[in-house]
Amino acid sequence: MKINKIFMLLGLVGLLAACNEDPEYYKLENQPDEMHVQSSVEKIILNKGIANETAITFTWSPQSSPVSAADVVTYAIRFFDESNKTDNITDLFDVGEACQYTLTHEELNNIISRWVPAGQQVTVTAQVLATVQNETKYVKPASSTVNFVVSGYERFPEVIHMVITDDASGKVTVQDLTQRQRGTGIYEATFDVYPCTYHFTTTDEPLPAYGQADGEQMVYVTEGDVTEFVCDEIGTRTVIVDTNPEYNDCRMMEIIQLPNDKMWIVGMGTSVGWNTDTPEGKMTMTGGPREPYIWSWTGQFYNVEDAKKIKDDSPGEFKIGLGGGWSDPFLYAPYANADPATEHGFSGPRLQGDGGDNKWVVQTSGMYKFSVYLLADDPHTTFEPVE
């Protein structure tokens, strides 16, 4: 009996000692770089005259699998501005099982033209990622990088000029359109319009020019006459010209103007709570340069029951702020307690006293993307679940 008690006591001590030990967590090991990617050039000046010829080639050695020599290894490559890795970075380009990737002058110029002006040198990092295809074990991708210096040519001019002829007086004026995002070839300006005709030039010379082809479509004219676009509208309009081949169009739109060029979401129907103009509640312009009238916020929304568990203060509600605080304009629900999933209108921009403090009320908690479309002829919202 004494011997059994001693063994039981020793077992208990061992168990307590084991409980006091730090837990061991599984760690994904970094794979050593076996690729050692190399660039065919260390420095290059891109040339528009040979746009479709090879500018640079990247080669690397095969990466092995730490699990099985029979595993297939695939590769992808991406590029980023060495001085601004957060904002100036490309998507991944799939390479498959090949150990080589080539860019033409035009392809490389299209990448860097969004980062720096034409002629300005930029140090670019090329990163190759190797992914092991194993069905039973995940292997952390191996990485290999190489830097090179490049300067490009002008893909799109910094501005284009809208040449406007007043219908009433015949007076000719020029309105400059600029790119919201460098290197996109999409130009924009917001100003007051009146009945007139207009076309676009890329220099101070009459030609070459963009004229009307059919409807919103443009034609690039290098000689001869330019067919004018016609404007019959009066008031503030946004003109967006997309010179990319897949669109090549000109659109004149009435976009609801934001008082401070910002939007933010607020309310206990969201994870932001009743905190005004916060980074967490900031809505971003998600439509890109072609659709700058679309703004969105993606995050956690709470219905009344779930919001009460956090704070019983107008639970489930939210609205959209357009200034710095409560005394500034807001966008409101079309009526009080509107369900954002089914009611897609909105009221505003306006102050609370100009029509009531109507808020949306969330019916089902979850992650959603709430978007506002600021087109004056089709103002609406969307409320889409996010998986």
Secondary structure, DSSP 8 states (H G I E B T S, - for coil): -HHHHHHHHHHHHHHHHHHHS----------------EES-SEEE--GGGTTSEEEEEE------SS-TT-EEEEEEEEEETT-TTTSB---EEEET-SEEEEEHHHHHHHHTTTS-TT--EEEEEEEEEEEE-SS-----EEEEEEEEEE---SS-SEEEEEEEETTT--EEEEEEEESSTTS-EEEEEEEE-SEEEEEESSSSS-SEEEEEETTEEEEESSS----EEE---EEEEEEEE-STTT-EEEEE-B---SSS-EEEEBTTBTTBS-SS-TTTEEEE-STTT-TTEEEEEEEE--HHHHHTT--SSTTEEEEE-SSSTTS-EEE-SSTTB-TTT----EEEE-GGGT----EE-SS-EEEEEEEE-BTTS-EEEEEE--
